[in-house]
Amino acid sequence: MDDAATSGPAARPVSDQGEDDVVLPFAVEPLDLRGRLVRLGPAADRILARHAYPPPVTHLLAEAIALTVLLGSSLDKRGARFQLQTKSDGPVSMLVVDFDAPDRVRAFARFDVQRLENLARAEPTASGALLGDGHLAFTVDQSDEASRYQGVVSLAGQGLEAAAREYFRQSEQIPTLVRLAVAQSVTSAGSSWRVGGLLAQFFPDSPERRRLGDLHPGDAPAGAAPSEFVEDEAWREAKALAGTVENHELVDPTLSSERLLFRLFHERGVKVFESRKVREACRCSQERIRDMLRSFSPQERREMTGDTGRIGVTCEFCSSHSDFDPAEFAP
């Protein structure tokens, strides 16, 4: 996955004006660092409020939305798609988030209410405990079958931040830092969700400088000394600076994305590039649903028919419901 900050228009002036539902690419050239900062307000809130999941599930899905937008916004081709999907044995058995380039995001979750309640009584509902063991898959579809790509990483009881870092380490071999933050704002006018995320990656000219420490082989003889590994100084500094970001900074509506990046990297100098808007939108439509129903056999469609004599279909992403007359699909 190429970072969006690898190319783009010239750097622009710093803004003090906070802006929601944007992705801002940036670069810290002295440290060979490139990344993106995402700040989501109404776009994420519409998705989360519509589903009205229990708070732990909402929080986890919000993290997944931030991570998907951070990664999917690197796609430049209109119509290209990026999907994050988890399948696991935890109380939250599945998360699905779609990003359709250049700006559309949608999401849903599946979970077991009873297991969720049992977990809440037994221990804090951290994302790793909610997901359990399973896998996290990233799928890129450039609308050309030859360019379809999927990367998979084990969850193994870890949260989305840790799983994303492990993915880039194992599959992409790119030193990567990921931070995700979620907050619910409650005022007299009601409550709303805010989501933020930071992706920072090390892209030196020399591939050797990008080298990562070896993974533990698992079968080394007892007492064997681990191989010596010296991490690149620029990446160590970049991680230290990026790692100072606080969760409240990532979701603060009064703090502009540019000012936040300046706080983190002003000692080295940071460039920001053209921001990209993000919006909540589902790709479902009446015609898409009709095409899907036509793919079933007459017997299967009869089994779908409810007491009203019609076929009801509810989109898991946007919760919209449609009814169809089975007769319109007759041969």
VEXDRENTOR-230954 format. One record per residue: x, y, z of N, C-alpha, C in turn; residue in three letters. Coordinates in steps of 0.2 Angstrom, whole numbers, plus 5000, padded with zeros to 4 digits. Layout:
N
- X;Y;Z;X;Y;Z;X;Y;Z;ALA
...
***
This chain:
331
- 5004;4994;5000;5000;5000;5000;5004;5006;5000;MET
- 5004;5010;4995;5008;5016;4994;5005;5022;4998;ASP
- 5009;5025;5001;5007;5031;5005;5005;5037;5001;ASP
- 4999;5040;5003;4996;5045;4999;5001;5051;4999;ALA
- 5006;5052;5004;5010;5057;5004;5016;5057;5000;ALA
- 5017;5051;4996;5022;5050;4992;5022;5055;4986;THR
- 5017;5058;4984;5016;5063;4979;5010;5068;4981;SER
- 5010;5073;4977;5005;5078;4978;5007;5085;4977;GLY
- 5002;5089;4978;5004;5096;4977;5008;5099;4982;PRO
- 5011;5105;4981;5016;5108;4985;5012;5109;4992;ALA
- 5017;5109;4997;5014;5110;5004;5010;5117;5004;ALA
- 5006;5118;5009;5001;5123;5009;5002;5127;5016;ARG
- 5000;5133;5017;5000;5136;5024;4996;5132;5029;PRO
- 4999;5133;5035;4996;5130;5041;4989;5133;5042;VAL
- 4984;5129;5044;4977;5132;5046;4976;5131;5053;SER
- 4973;5136;5056;4971;5136;5063;4963;5134;5064;ASP
- 4960;5133;5058;4953;5131;5058;4952;5124;5058;GLN
- 4949;5121;5063;4948;5114;5064;4943;5112;5058;GLY
- 4943;5106;5056;4939;5104;5050;4938;5096;5052;GLU
- 4931;5094;5051;4929;5087;5052;4929;5084;5045;ASP
- 4929;5077;5046;4928;5072;5040;4934;5074;5035;ASP
- 4940;5074;5037;4945;5075;5032;4951;5070;5034;VAL
- 4955;5069;5028;4961;5065;5029;4967;5070;5027;VAL
- 4972;5071;5031;4977;5076;5029;4984;5072;5028;LEU
- 4986;5071;5022;4993;5068;5021;4999;5073;5023;PRO
- 5004;5070;5026;5010;5074;5028;5016;5071;5027;PHE
- 5022;5075;5028;5028;5072;5027;5033;5075;5032;ALA
- 5037;5072;5035;5043;5075;5039;5049;5073;5035;VAL
- 5052;5077;5030;5057;5074;5026;5064;5073;5030;GLU
- 5066;5077;5035;5072;5075;5038;5072;5068;5041;PRO
- 5066;5066;5043;5066;5059;5046;5063;5054;5041;LEU
- 5063;5056;5035;5060;5051;5030;5053;5048;5032;ASP
- 5049;5052;5035;5043;5050;5037;5037;5053;5033;LEU
- 5032;5048;5032;5026;5050;5028;5020;5047;5032;ARG
- 5015;5051;5031;5009;5048;5035;5002;5052;5033;GLY
- 4997;5050;5037;4991;5053;5036;4988;5054;5043;ARG
- 4984;5059;5043;4980;5061;5050;4973;5061;5048;LEU
- 4968;5057;5051;4961;5057;5050;4957;5060;5056;VAL
- 4953;5064;5054;4948;5067;5060;4941;5067;5057;ARG
- 4937;5063;5060;4930;5061;5058;4925;5064;5063;LEU
- 4920;5067;5061;4915;5069;5065;4908;5067;5063;GLY
- 4904;5071;5059;4898;5069;5057;4898;5063;5053;PRO
- 4903;5061;5049;4903;5055;5044;4903;5049;5049;ALA
- 4907;5049;5054;4907;5043;5058;4901;5043;5063;ALA
- 4899;5049;5065;4893;5049;5070;4887;5046;5066;ASP
- 4886;5048;5060;4880;5045;5056;4880;5038;5056;ARG
- 4886;5035;5055;4886;5027;5054;4885;5024;5061;ILE
- 4888;5027;5066;4888;5024;5073;4881;5025;5076;LEU
- 4878;5031;5075;4872;5032;5078;4866;5028;5075;ALA
- 4867;5027;5068;4862;5023;5065;4861;5016;5068;ARG
- 4867;5013;5069;4867;5006;5071;4865;5006;5079;HIS
- 4867;5011;5082;4865;5011;5090;4867;5004;5093;ALA
- 4874;5002;5092;4876;4996;5095;4878;4998;5102;TYR
- 4879;4993;5106;4881;4994;5113;4888;4998;5113;PRO
- 4889;5002;5118;4895;5006;5118;4902;5003;5116;PRO
- 4903;4997;5119;4910;4994;5118;4910;4992;5110;PRO
- 4904;4990;5107;4904;4988;5100;4905;4994;5096;VAL
- 4902;5000;5098;4902;5006;5094;4909;5009;5094;THR
- 4912;5008;5100;4919;5011;5101;4924;5007;5096;HIS
- 4923;5000;5096;4927;4996;5092;4926;4997;5085;LEU
- 4920;4998;5083;4918;4999;5076;4921;5006;5074;LEU
- 4921;5011;5078;4924;5017;5077;4931;5017;5075;ALA
- 4935;5013;5079;4942;5012;5078;4943;5009;5071;GLU
- 4939;5004;5069;4940;5001;5063;4938;5006;5057;ALA
- 4934;5010;5058;4932;5016;5053;4938;5020;5052;ILE
- 4941;5022;5058;4947;5027;5057;4953;5023;5054;ALA
- 4954;5017;5055;4959;5013;5052;4958;5012;5045;LEU
- 4952;5011;5043;4950;5010;5036;4951;5016;5032;THR
- 4949;5022;5035;4950;5028;5031;4958;5030;5030;VAL
- 4961;5028;5036;4969;5030;5035;4972;5026;5030;LEU
- 4970;5019;5029;4973;5015;5024;4970;5016;5017;LEU
- 4963;5016;5017;4960;5017;5011;4961;5023;5007;GLY
- 4962;5028;5010;4963;5035;5007;4969;5036;5003;SER
- 4973;5030;5003;4979;5030;4999;4977;5029;4992;SER
- 4971;5026;4991;4969;5024;4984;4967;5031;4980;LEU
- 4970;5031;4974;4969;5037;4970;4963;5036;4965;ASP
- 4963;5030;4962;4958;5028;4957;4951;5028;4959;LYS
- 4947;5032;4956;4940;5033;4957;4937;5026;4956;ARG
- 4933;5024;4961;4930;5017;4960;4934;5011;4963;GLY
- 4940;5013;4965;4944;5008;4969;4941;5007;4976;ALA
- 4942;5001;4979;4939;4999;4985;4944;4996;4990;ARG
- 4943;4998;4996;4947;4995;5001;4942;4993;5007;PHE
- 4944;4987;5009;4939;4984;5014;4943;4981;5020;GLN
- 4941;4983;5026;4944;4980;5032;4938;4975;5034;LEU
- 4941;4969;5036;4936;4964;5039;4939;4960;5044;GLN
- 4936;4959;5050;4938;4954;5055;4933;4948;5055;THR
- 4936;4942;5056;4932;4936;5058;4936;4933;5064;LYS
- 4932;4932;5070;4935;4930;5076;4930;4927;5080;SER
- 4933;4924;5086;4929;4920;5090;4927;4924;5096;ASP
- 4928;4930;5096;4926;4935;5102;4919;4937;5102;GLY
- 4916;4940;5107;4909;4943;5107;4908;4947;5101;PRO
- 4913;4950;5098;4912;4954;5092;4915;4950;5086;VAL
- 4911;4946;5083;4913;4941;5078;4915;4943;5072;SER
- 4913;4949;5070;4914;4952;5063;4914;4960;5063;MET
- 4918;4963;5060;4918;4970;5058;4919;4970;5051;LEU
- 4915;4974;5047;4916;4976;5040;4916;4983;5039;VAL
- 4921;4986;5036;4921;4993;5034;4924;4994;5027;VAL
- 4920;4997;5023;4921;4998;5016;4923;5005;5015;ASP
- 4929;5006;5011;4930;5013;5009;4931;5013;5001;PHE
- 4926;5017;4998;4926;5018;4991;4929;5024;4989;ASP
- 4935;5024;4985;4938;5030;4983;4934;5034;4979;ALA
- 4934;5041;4979;4939;5044;4984;4937;5046;4991;PRO
- 4931;5045;4993;4929;5048;4999;4923;5044;5003;ASP
- 4921;5039;5001;4914;5036;5004;4916;5030;5009;ARG
- 4913;5030;5015;4914;5025;5020;4908;5022;5022;VAL
- 4907;5016;5024;4902;5013;5027;4904;5007;5031;ARG
- 4900;5005;5036;4903;5000;5041;4897;4997;5045;ALA
- 4898;4990;5047;4894;4987;5052;4897;4982;5056;PHE
- 4894;4979;5061;4897;4974;5066;4892;4969;5067;ALA
- 4895;4963;5069;4890;4958;5071;4893;4955;5078;ARG
- 4889;4954;5083;4891;4953;5089;4886;4949;5093;PHE
- 4888;4945;5098;4884;4941;5103;4882;4945;5109;ASP
- 4876;4947;5110;4874;4951;5116;4875;4948;5122;VAL
- 4874;4942;5123;4875;4938;5129;4882;4938;5131;GLN
- 4886;4936;5126;4893;4936;5127;4896;4942;5129;ARG
- 4894;4948;5126;4896;4954;5127;4895;4956;5134;LEU
- 4889;4955;5137;4887;4956;5144;4891;4952;5148;GLU
- 4892;4946;5147;4896;4942;5151;4903;4945;5152;ASN
- 4906;4947;5146;4913;4950;5146;4913;4956;5150;LEU
- 4908;4960;5149;4908;4967;5153;4908;4965;5161;ALA
- 4905;4960;5163;4905;4959;5170;4911;4956;5172;ARG
- 4915;4952;5168;4921;4949;5170;4927;4953;5169;ALA
- 4928;4957;5164;4934;4961;5163;4932;4967;5159;GLU
- 4937;4972;5159;4936;4978;5155;4935;4976;5147;PRO
- 4931;4979;5144;4930;4977;5137;4935;4980;5132;THR
- 4941;4979;5133;4946;4981;5128;4945;4978;5121;ALA
- 4948;4981;5116;4946;4979;5109;4949;4971;5108;SER
- 4955;4970;5111;4957;4963;5110;4953;4958;5113;GLY
- 4950;4959;5119;4945;4954;5122;4939;4954;5118;ALA
- 4937;4959;5115;4930;4959;5111;4931;4955;5105;LEU
- 4937;4956;5102;4938;4952;5096;4940;4945;5097;LEU
- 4944;4943;5102;4947;4937;5103;4952;4934;5098;GLY
- 4952;4928;5096;4956;4925;5091;4953;4925;5084;ASP
- 4957;4926;5079;4954;4926;5073;4959;4929;5068;GLY
- 4956;4933;5063;4961;4936;5058;4958;4943;5056;HIS
- 4962;4947;5054;4960;4954;5051;4963;4954;5044;LEU
- 4958;4955;5039;4960;4955;5032;4959;4962;5029;ALA
- 4964;4964;5025;4964;4971;5021;4963;4969;5014;PHE
- 4958;4971;5011;4957;4969;5003;4957;4976;4999;THR
- 4961;4976;4994;4961;4981;4989;4959;4979;4983;VAL
- 4954;4982;4980;4951;4980;4974;4951;4987;4969;ASP
- 4955;4987;4964;4956;4992;4960;4951;4992;4954;GLN
- 4946;4988;4955;4941;4987;4949;4944;4983;4943;SER
- 4949;4980;4944;4953;4976;4939;4955;4970;4943;ASP
- 4952;4964;4941;4954;4958;4944;4961;4956;4945;GLU
- 4965;4959;4940;4972;4957;4940;4976;4961;4946;ALA
- 4972;4966;4948;4976;4971;4953;4972;4970;4960;SER
- 4968;4965;4961;4965;4963;4968;4971;4960;4972;ARG
- 4971;4963;4978;4976;4961;4983;4972;4960;4990;TYR
- 4975;4955;4994;4972;4954;5001;4978;4952;5005;GLN
- 4978;4956;5011;4983;4954;5016;4979;4952;5022;GLY
- 4982;4947;5026;4979;4945;5032;4984;4944;5038;VAL
- 4982;4946;5044;4986;4946;5049;4982;4943;5055;VAL
- 4985;4939;5059;4981;4936;5065;4980;4941;5070;SER
- 4974;4940;5073;4972;4945;5079;4975;4942;5085;LEU
- 4974;4936;5087;4977;4933;5093;4976;4937;5099;ALA
- 4970;4939;5100;4968;4943;5106;4971;4950;5106;GLY
- 4973;4953;5101;4976;4959;5101;4971;4964;5098;GLN
- 4971;4971;5099;4967;4976;5096;4969;4978;5089;GLY
- 4965;4982;5086;4966;4984;5079;4973;4988;5078;LEU
- 4975;4992;5083;4981;4996;5082;4987;4991;5082;GLU
- 4987;4986;5087;4993;4981;5087;4992;4977;5081;ALA
- 4986;4975;5078;4986;4970;5073;4988;4974;5066;ALA
- 4987;4981;5066;4989;4984;5060;4996;4985;5060;ALA
- 4999;4986;5065;5007;4987;5066;5010;4980;5064;ARG
- 5007;4975;5066;5010;4968;5065;5009;4967;5057;GLU
- 5003;4969;5054;5002;4968;5047;5008;4971;5043;TYR
- 5009;4977;5045;5014;4981;5041;5021;4978;5042;PHE
- 5022;4976;5048;5029;4973;5049;5030;4966;5046;ARG
- 5025;4962;5045;5026;4955;5042;5025;4955;5035;GLN
- 5019;4959;5033;5017;4958;5026;5020;4964;5021;SER
- 5020;4970;5024;5023;4975;5020;5030;4977;5021;GLU
- 5033;4975;5027;5039;4976;5030;5041;4984;5029;GLN
- 5036;4987;5032;5037;4995;5032;5036;4996;5040;ILE
- 5041;5000;5043;5041;5002;5050;5035;5007;5050;PRO
- 5030;5005;5054;5024;5009;5054;5021;5010;5062;THR
- 5019;5016;5063;5015;5018;5069;5008;5019;5068;LEU
- 5004;5016;5071;4996;5018;5071;4994;5020;5077;VAL
- 4990;5025;5077;4986;5027;5083;4979;5029;5082;ARG
- 4974;5026;5086;4967;5027;5085;4964;5030;5091;LEU
- 4959;5034;5090;4956;5037;5096;4948;5038;5095;ALA
- 4944;5037;5100;4937;5037;5099;4935;5041;5105;VAL
- 4930;5046;5104;4927;5049;5110;4919;5051;5109;ALA
- 4915;5051;5114;4908;5053;5113;4907;5059;5117;GLN
- 4905;5064;5113;4904;5071;5116;4896;5071;5118;SER
- 4895;5073;5124;4888;5074;5127;4887;5081;5129;VAL
- 4882;5084;5126;4880;5091;5127;4873;5091;5129;THR
- 4870;5097;5130;4863;5098;5131;4859;5096;5125;SER
- 4863;5097;5119;4859;5096;5113;4859;5088;5111;ALA
- 4863;5084;5115;4863;5077;5113;4870;5075;5113;GLY
- 4871;5069;5111;4878;5066;5110;4880;5064;5103;SER
- 4886;5064;5102;4889;5062;5095;4896;5059;5096;SER
- 4898;5055;5091;4904;5052;5091;4909;5055;5087;TRP
- 4916;5055;5089;4921;5058;5086;4927;5053;5085;ARG
- 4930;5053;5080;4935;5048;5078;4941;5051;5076;VAL
- 4947;5049;5078;4954;5051;5075;4959;5046;5074;GLY
- 4963;5047;5070;4969;5042;5069;4975;5045;5066;GLY
- 4980;5042;5067;4987;5044;5064;4991;5038;5062;LEU
- 4993;5039;5056;4997;5033;5052;5004;5037;5051;LEU
- 5009;5034;5053;5016;5037;5052;5020;5031;5049;ALA
- 5024;5032;5044;5028;5026;5041;5035;5029;5039;GLN
- 5040;5024;5039;5047;5026;5038;5048;5024;5031;PHE
- 5050;5029;5026;5052;5027;5019;5058;5030;5017;PHE
- 5064;5028;5020;5070;5030;5018;5072;5028;5011;PRO
- 5077;5032;5007;5079;5030;5001;5082;5023;5000;ASP
- 5086;5022;5005;5089;5015;5006;5085;5010;5009;SER
- 5083;5005;5005;5079;4999;5009;5082;4996;5015;PRO
- 5089;4996;5015;5092;4994;5021;5091;4997;5027;GLU
- 5090;5004;5027;5088;5008;5033;5081;5006;5035;ARG
- 5077;5003;5031;5070;5001;5033;5070;4995;5036;ARG
- 5076;4992;5037;5076;4985;5040;5073;4985;5047;ARG
- 5069;4979;5048;5066;4978;5054;5069;4972;5058;LEU
- 5069;4972;5065;5071;4967;5068;5068;4960;5067;GLY
- 5072;4955;5067;5070;4948;5065;5064;4946;5070;ASP
- 5059;4942;5067;5054;4939;5072;5057;4933;5075;LEU
- 5055;4932;5081;5057;4926;5085;5056;4920;5081;HIS
- 5061;4916;5080;5060;4910;5076;5056;4904;5079;PRO
- 5055;4905;5086;5051;4900;5090;5054;4893;5091;GLY
- 5060;4892;5088;5063;4885;5089;5070;4886;5090;ASP
- 5072;4892;5093;5079;4893;5094;5081;4889;5100;ALA
- 5087;4886;5100;5090;4882;5106;5090;4886;5113;PRO
- 5088;4883;5118;5088;4886;5124;5095;4890;5126;ALA
- 5095;4896;5128;5101;4900;5129;5104;4903;5124;GLY
- 5101;4902;5118;5104;4905;5112;5103;4913;5112;ALA
- 5108;4917;5111;5108;4924;5111;5104;4927;5105;ALA
- 5099;4931;5106;5096;4934;5100;5101;4938;5095;PRO
- 5099;4938;5089;5104;4942;5084;5103;4950;5086;SER
- 5109;4953;5086;5109;4960;5087;5105;4964;5082;GLU
- 5101;4969;5084;5098;4973;5079;5098;4980;5081;PHE
- 5100;4985;5077;5101;4992;5078;5095;4995;5074;VAL
- 5090;4998;5077;5085;5002;5073;5088;5008;5071;GLU
- 5085;5010;5065;5088;5017;5062;5086;5022;5066;ASP
- 5091;5027;5067;5090;5032;5072;5084;5037;5070;GLU
- 5083;5038;5063;5078;5043;5061;5071;5040;5063;ALA
- 5070;5033;5062;5064;5030;5064;5063;5030;5071;TRP
- 5068;5029;5075;5067;5029;5082;5065;5036;5084;ARG
- 5068;5042;5081;5066;5048;5083;5059;5050;5081;GLU
- 5057;5047;5075;5050;5048;5072;5045;5045;5076;ALA
- 5046;5039;5079;5042;5035;5083;5041;5039;5090;LYS
- 5046;5042;5092;5046;5045;5099;5042;5051;5098;ALA
- 5043;5055;5092;5039;5061;5092;5031;5060;5090;LEU
- 5030;5055;5086;5023;5053;5084;5020;5050;5090;ALA
- 5024;5046;5094;5021;5043;5100;5018;5047;5105;GLY
- 5020;5054;5105;5018;5059;5110;5011;5061;5109;THR
- 5008;5059;5104;5001;5061;5102;4996;5058;5108;VAL
- 4992;5063;5110;4987;5060;5115;4980;5059;5112;GLU
- 4976;5054;5115;4970;5053;5112;4965;5059;5111;ASN
- 4965;5063;5116;4961;5069;5116;4963;5074;5110;HIS
- 4969;5074;5108;4971;5078;5103;4969;5075;5096;GLU
- 4968;5069;5096;4966;5066;5089;4958;5067;5088;LEU
- 4955;5069;5093;4947;5070;5093;4945;5077;5095;VAL
- 4950;5081;5096;4948;5088;5098;4946;5092;5092;ASP
- 4939;5094;5092;4937;5098;5086;4939;5105;5086;PRO
- 4942;5107;5091;4945;5114;5091;4952;5115;5089;THR
- 4955;5109;5088;4962;5108;5086;4963;5106;5079;LEU
- 4965;5111;5075;4966;5109;5068;4971;5103;5067;SER
- 4970;5100;5061;4975;5094;5059;4982;5097;5058;SER
- 4982;5103;5055;4989;5106;5054;4992;5108;5061;GLU
- 4989;5110;5065;4992;5112;5072;4994;5106;5076;ARG
- 4990;5101;5075;4992;5095;5079;4998;5092;5076;LEU
- 4999;5092;5069;5005;5089;5066;5011;5094;5068;LEU
- 5010;5100;5068;5015;5105;5070;5017;5104;5077;PHE
- 5013;5102;5082;5014;5101;5089;5019;5095;5089;ARG
- 5018;5090;5085;5021;5083;5085;5028;5084;5082;LEU
- 5029;5088;5076;5035;5087;5072;5038;5094;5071;PHE
- 5036;5099;5075;5039;5106;5073;5047;5106;5074;HIS
- 5050;5102;5078;5057;5102;5079;5060;5100;5072;GLU
- 5057;5096;5068;5060;5094;5062;5057;5097;5056;ARG
- 5051;5100;5057;5048;5103;5051;5043;5098;5047;GLY
- 5037;5100;5047;5032;5095;5044;5029;5099;5038;VAL
- 5028;5095;5033;5024;5098;5027;5017;5094;5027;LYS
- 5012;5098;5025;5005;5095;5024;5003;5096;5017;VAL
- 4999;5091;5014;4997;5092;5007;4990;5092;5007;PHE
- 4987;5092;5001;4980;5094;5000;4976;5088;5004;GLU
- 4971;5091;5008;4967;5086;5012;4961;5083;5008;SER
- 4959;5078;5010;4953;5074;5007;4947;5074;5011;ARG
- 4941;5075;5008;4935;5075;5012;4933;5067;5012;LYS
- 4930;5066;5018;4927;5059;5019;4919;5060;5020;VAL
- 4915;5055;5017;4908;5056;5019;4905;5049;5020;ARG
- 4900;5048;5024;4897;5042;5025;4892;5041;5019;GLU
- 4892;5035;5016;4888;5034;5010;4888;5026;5009;ALA
- 4882;5024;5007;4882;5016;5006;4881;5015;4999;CYS
- 4883;5010;4996;4883;5008;4989;4877;5004;4987;ARG
- 4873;5003;4992;4867;4999;4991;4862;5003;4986;CYS
- 4858;4999;4982;4853;5003;4978;4847;4997;4976;SER
- 4842;5000;4974;4836;4995;4972;4839;4990;4967;GLN
- 4842;4993;4962;4844;4989;4956;4849;4984;4958;GLU
- 4854;4986;4963;4859;4981;4965;4856;4975;4969;ARG
- 4851;4977;4973;4847;4972;4977;4843;4967;4972;ILE
- 4840;4970;4967;4836;4966;4962;4841;4961;4958;ARG
- 4847;4964;4957;4852;4959;4953;4854;4954;4958;ASP
- 4855;4955;4965;4856;4950;4969;4851;4945;4970;MET
- 4845;4947;4970;4839;4942;4971;4838;4938;4964;LEU
- 4840;4941;4959;4839;4937;4952;4844;4931;4952;ARG
- 4850;4932;4956;4855;4927;4956;4853;4921;4960;SER
- 4847;4921;4964;4845;4915;4968;4840;4911;4963;PHE
- 4839;4905;4965;4834;4901;4961;4827;4902;4964;SER
- 4822;4901;4960;4815;4902;4962;4813;4899;4968;PRO
- 4816;4893;4970;4815;4890;4976;4817;4894;4982;GLN
- 4824;4896;4981;4827;4900;4986;4823;4907;4987;GLU
- 4820;4910;4982;4816;4916;4983;4810;4915;4986;ARG
- 4807;4909;4985;4801;4907;4988;4802;4906;4996;ARG
- 4808;4904;4998;4809;4903;5005;4811;4910;5008;GLU
- 4812;4915;5004;4814;4921;5007;4807;4925;5008;MET
- 4802;4923;5005;4795;4927;5005;4792;4926;5012;THR
- 4791;4932;5015;4788;4932;5022;4780;4932;5022;GLY
- 4777;4933;5027;4770;4932;5028;4766;4937;5024;ASP
- 4769;4943;5022;4766;4948;5018;4766;4946;5010;THR
- 4770;4940;5009;4770;4938;5002;4775;4942;4998;GLY
- 4779;4946;5001;4785;4949;4998;4791;4948;5001;ARG
- 4797;4949;4997;4804;4948;4999;4806;4954;5003;ILE
- 4808;4954;5009;4811;4959;5012;4818;4959;5013;GLY
- 4822;4964;5011;4829;4965;5012;4831;4971;5016;VAL
- 4835;4970;5021;4838;4975;5025;4846;4975;5024;THR
- 4848;4981;5022;4856;4982;5021;4859;4982;5028;CYS
- 4864;4978;5029;4867;4978;5035;4871;4985;5036;GLU
- 4873;4988;5031;4878;4994;5032;4873;5000;5034;PHE
- 4868;5001;5030;4864;5007;5031;4857;5006;5034;CYS
- 4856;5000;5035;4849;4998;5039;4843;5000;5035;SER
- 4844;5002;5028;4838;5003;5024;4834;4997;5022;SER
- 4828;4997;5022;4824;4991;5021;4820;4992;5014;HIS
- 4820;4986;5010;4816;4986;5004;4812;4980;5003;SER
- 4806;4981;5000;4802;4975;4999;4801;4974;4992;ASP
- 4801;4968;4990;4800;4966;4982;4795;4961;4981;PHE
- 4791;4962;4976;4786;4957;4974;4790;4951;4970;ASP
- 4789;4945;4973;4793;4939;4970;4791;4938;4963;PRO
- 4785;4941;4960;4783;4940;4954;4787;4943;4949;ALA
- 4790;4949;4951;4795;4952;4946;4801;4949;4944;GLU
- 4802;4943;4948;4808;4939;4946;4807;4933;4943;PHE
- 4800;4932;4941;4798;4926;4938;4801;4926;4931;ALA
- 4803;4920;4928;4806;4919;4921;4801;4921;4916;PRO
***
